[in-house]
């Protein structure tokens, strides 16, 4: 497992990138809602990657994650159905970081998502691996295959409602050994608590086989 240099094992401190006003707005929002706001410091240097958003158990996860991204100066991008980009709403979704994906295309979502990285010097694509706010018995493995195909690292983000803190943790390159890679992910999220803990299922991909008894 090779962790990327310059990215600490715990959440990086806010710094450099991102407009000052956005950081101030995000910091105020987090303070008002009772979340711990990171102290100033060195920003992480991950520019092309898949960001895992977990645990994902509530509609509140997205605004809180976006707020932490603004604090850290990280521009998140996310995939949406191409039909959402029609008319004025399409302009808004693009401004917010949306990327159009045709789910029923023959080449599939994994290839389309991996192709988004072609020629891009900076693309931080966020994916909620559970695929639902309800309890999922396994994670969806799309994020893993996208990262492998695009040859980009995985960056772990989190929201810990028990501690009221969140942000970004380590980034690492996948080894191709699913069990080894998922063990690193499991270790990171082992002490992270979602808004509704009972909805955060086991961290496991279908490729790993049935859950241990």
N, C-alpha and C positions, 0 to 999 in steps of 0.2 A: 504494500500500500504506500503510494507516494503522495504525501501532502504537499500542496503548493507552497513555496516559500513566501513569506510575508503575510500569510493568513494564519492567525493564531488559532489554537484549539478552542478558545472561547470567543464570545462575540467580539468583533473588532470595535475599536473606538471610532466615534464619528470624526470626520475630518474632511479635508480637501474638497472633493467634488460636490456639485449640486448647488443651485442658487441659494443664497443665504436666506431669502424670505421663505422658501419652502421648508428649509430646516427649522426656522423659527416657528412656523405654523405647526409643523409636525411635532416639535418638542412641546409646544403649548398644549396641543391636543392630547399627547400622551400623559403629560403631567395632570391635566384636568381629569382624565379618565383613570388616574391612579397607577399609571405604569412608570417604571423606573426608566429614566432617560439617560443614555450613555454619556459619560464625560468626554470632552474633546480629546482628541488624540490622533493617531495615525489611521488612515482609512485603508481598508483592504484593497488589493490590486487584482481583482478577478474581473476580466472584461468580456470573456466569451465562455459561457457555461450554462448548465442547467441548474436552476435553483429549486430545491425541494421545499415546499411549503407544508409544514407539519408541526404539531397535529392540526388537522382540519376538522373541527366539529361544530362550527358556528358561523353564521353570516358575518359576525364581527371580526372574523379572522382577516378578511381582506383589508378593511380600512386600517386595522392595526399594523398589518404587514407593510402596507403602503407607507404608513407614517414612519416606521422604522427605516424603510428604504430611503425616504426623503432625508431623514436624519443622517444616514450614512452616505448620502449622495449617490445612491445606486438607482439607475433607471431600469425598472422592471418591464419586461415585455411578456405578453401572455397570448395564448391561442384562443381564437373564437371562430364560430361557424361563419363561413363566408357570407351567408345570407344576412348577417347582422350589419354588414357594411354598406347597406343600400341607403342612399339619401343622406340627409344631414347627420343622422346618427352614426353613419360610417365615418364621417370626418371626426366626430367626437371620440369614437372608439380608437381611431388611429392616434389621435392626440394623447389618449390615455395609455397608449402602449399596446393596443390590440393588433394582432397579426391574423390575417384571414387564412383559414384552413378548410379545405373541402373534404369532409369526412368520408364521403362515398366515392372518392376518386379511386381508380384501380390501383394506383401506386401506394395508397395507404397514408395514414397520418404520420407514421414514423418517418417515412422517406420525406414527406413534405416538410416536417418539422426539422429534420436534419439538413435539408437543402436550404433552410432559412439562414444557416450559418455560412453558406458559401459566399465568399467575398466580403464578409462582415468583419470589421476589426473590433466591434463591440456589440454584443448581443447577450443579454442576461435574460434567459427564458425561464419563467417561473411555472412550475407544474405542481399541482396537489396530487401526490401519488396515490392517495386513498380513492380519488375519483368521486367522492361523495362526502357530504357532511354526516351522513348516517354511518353506522358501524359497518366496516368492510372486513371480511375474514382474511383477505389478502390485499396487498397493494397491487395496483395496475403496473405492469412492467414496462409500459411505453417509455417512461423517462429513461430507463436503463438502456433500452435499445436505441433511443435517439442519441444519447450521449456517446454510446459506442460507435454509432454510424457517423456522427459528426466529428468524432474524436475531440470532444470537449470534456472538461472536468465536471464533477458534481459539486455544487456548493450547498451546504446545509443551512437552511434558515429555520427559525423556530419562534413559537409563542408559548411561553410558560405562564399559564394563568395562575398557578399556585404561587409563584414568586413575583408575578406581575412584571415580568421582564421578557424581552425578546430581542431579535436581531439576527446576526449571521455568525455561523460557526466555521468549522474547517472546510476547505475545498480540497478535493483529492481526485487524482486520475484513477479511473477504473482499471482493475487488473484483468478483467474478463472472467475471473472466477466469481460466479454469482454469490456463492456462500461467503467468501472472504469479503467481498465488497459490501454485502448486506450486513455482515457482522459489524463492520465499522459504522454503518448507518444505525443499526440497532443500539450500539453502545452509546452513540451520541444522543439519541432520543429517549434512552432508558429513564432519565429523570425529568423529562419534560411532560407537563400536564396540560391537556386541552381544556377548553371551557367546560366541556361535558366529557369527563374522563371515560365514562362507560361507553362512549361512542368511538373511542380510539382503539381500533382492533390491533391484532398482532402485526408486527412489521415483518412481512414475508412476501416473497414473490411466488406466483404459481409455479415457476420453473424450479423452485426449491423443493417441491413435493409437499406432502401433507404435513400439517403442524405436528410437532413432537407431542407425544401423549404425556 
